[in-house]
């Protein structure tokens, strides 16, 4: 008696649903991802053993490059708009609504008050090619940075804000001191220094503590 032959057919799987789900997930991540704003200048900041992460929301960042140029950077466009309006009124900058909008779209700025209108009137691509001289902090009064910090403090009143300072490793101390004075004159005595993470040197108390924690975690 001959055996019946089973006809073999190729396996076919409908991947349409899988592809649809993949594109939905990809679209979600594209829309939900917050891209890091472009840095105003390249800063080679020093290392530290602290592993605290820099907050991404409600932060006011002061960046100092090796030449002593000072820039301010804010993550919230609404805060930038409020600060621009306050400075425009109190410092009589003569900014137009278009200038205010341009400032709102620019996460960082490093020019004196007298040069803001000229810079903001430029096309965004032109602004990238301008070497901004930095916000003046010429002496122990904090210079114009004092007013930036003052209006930022007023704008974020009632909210938790993180004050950040990121300075190049080659920045001269007097510039940093004057930046700190701008904070101090606004009664801001708590801030964070942005550094590059570096593990604690072997044999130090911090290194020994971390090793004990690792051993306990491995034995549990």
N, C-alpha and C positions, 0 to 999 in steps of 0.2 A: 504494500500500500504506500503510495507516494505521499510525501509530506507536503502540506500546503505552504506555499511560499508567501511570506509577509512582504508586502511592497513597502519599501523604505521611502519615506518622504523627508525632504529637508525641513528643518525646524524654522518656523517664522515667528518672530516676536514683534508685536506692534509697539514701537518705541515712541509713538506720538505723545502719549501722556507723560512719559519720562522727560522728553524734550521740553514740553510745556512747563512742567514743574521746575526744571533747571533754569529756564529763562525767567520764571517768576522769582526764583531765589536770587539770581544774578541781578535782576532789576531792583529788588529790595535792597541789596547791599550797595548798589550804585547810588540809590536815592538816600539811603540812611547814613552813608559814610560821610564823615566830616573831614575834608582834606586840610592838611596843615598849611597855614598861610605862608606865603613867600617871605623869607627872612630879609629884612632891610639891608643887612650887611653880614659878612662872614665873621663869626666870632669864635675864636678858639678858647673856650672857657676852661678853667682848671678842673681837676678831678677831685672827687671826695668819696668817702666810703658810705655816704647816705644813699639809700635806695628809694627815697620818697619820690613818687611820680609827680611831674608837673601837671597841675590841673588844667583841663581843657576848657572849662567854662568859668565865667565871672572872674577873670584874671586881668590885672593891669601889669604889663611887662615893660620895664625900662632896660634897653639894650645899650651897652657902651662898647664901642670898638676900640682897637688898639691905639687909634689916633685921638681918642677922647671924644668922638662924636656920640651924641646921645639921641636915641630914638624911643618913641613910645608906641606901644602896640596893645590893642584891645580886641578881644574875640567877639564881642557882642556889637552888631551893627547899630542897634538901638542906642546903646551906650555911647558909641562914637558920634551919633547924630546929636544926642543930648549935649555932650561935651562941646561939640563944634558950635552949637547954638549958644551955649553959655559963654564960651570964649569970644565968639563973634560979638556978643552984646557987651560983655564986661571989658574986653580989650579993644573994642571998636576996630575990628579987622576989616570990615567992609565986604564980607563974603556974601555972594549971591546965593539964591536957592540952589543953583547948579553947582556952585562950589561946595555947599554943604553936602549935597548928594555925592559929589566926587570924594569928599572926605569920608563919608559913610562907607563907600565902597573900597577905601584904602585902609587896610588893617594896621599899617604902621606909617609914622611920619617923623621926620627929623629935620625940620627947618625952623628958623626964627619966626615969630608972629608976622614980621614984616614981609616975609617971603611966602607965606601960606597961599595967598590969593593967586600969585603968579604960578606957583606949582600946581594948585588944584585946577587952574584953568586949562592946563595942558591935557592932551590926550593921554590915557593910561599907558600907552606904549612909550610916549615921550617921557613920562615921569620916570620910567625904569632906567632911562639913559642919563637922568640928572643925578649928579653926585650931591646929595643933600648934605649941607654943612653940619647938621646936628642942632638940637635944641640947646640954646645957651644956658650954661650953668657956670658962669665965670667966677663966682665967689661963694662965700659961705652963706649967702642968702638963698641959694638954690636956683637963682636966676628965673628964667621963664618956666622951667620945669615945675617950680612951685605952683604955678597956676594950673598946669595940667593935672597935677596930683590933687589940688584943691577941688577942681571941678569933677574929677573922677570920684573923689570921696563923696561929693554931694550927689552925683548921679547914682551911685551904688548905695546910697543911704537906705538902711533897713534890710539890705541884702548882704550875704556873706561874700566878701571879695578877697582874693588872694593877691598880695602885692609881691611882685617878682623883680629881681635885678639879675641881669645876665651881663657879665663883664668879661672882656678878653683878658687872657692871662698876662698880656703885656700892658694893660691899661695902667696909667700912673695913678697912684693913690689919691692925690688931690682931687681928681675928677670924680672918683668914687665917693670921696668924702663930701663933695658938694652935692652929689645926687642924694646921699643919705640926709643931708641937711634939708633938702626939699621935702623929704618924708617927715623929718623931725618937726619942721615948722608947721606941718599939717597934723601933728600929734599922731603920726603913724610910726610906731616903734616896733611893730612886728611884721617882718617880711621874710621872704625866702630868697636865697642865692641859688641860681641855676648853675649846676655843675655837671660834669661827666662822671658817671658812676665808676668807682674803682673799689675792688675788694680790699678789705682791711689787711694790712701787712701781717704775715704769719708771726705768731708769738705775742701779738698785742692783746690787751684785754678783750677788745671787741672780737678779734679773730678767735680767741679761746671760747668766748661765749657762743659764737656761731657754731663752733665745732661740737660743743656740748649739746646744743639744740639738734644738730644733725644726728648725733649718736642716739639721743633719746628718741627721735623720730624713727630711726632705723630699728631700734629695739622694741618699739611698741607694736 
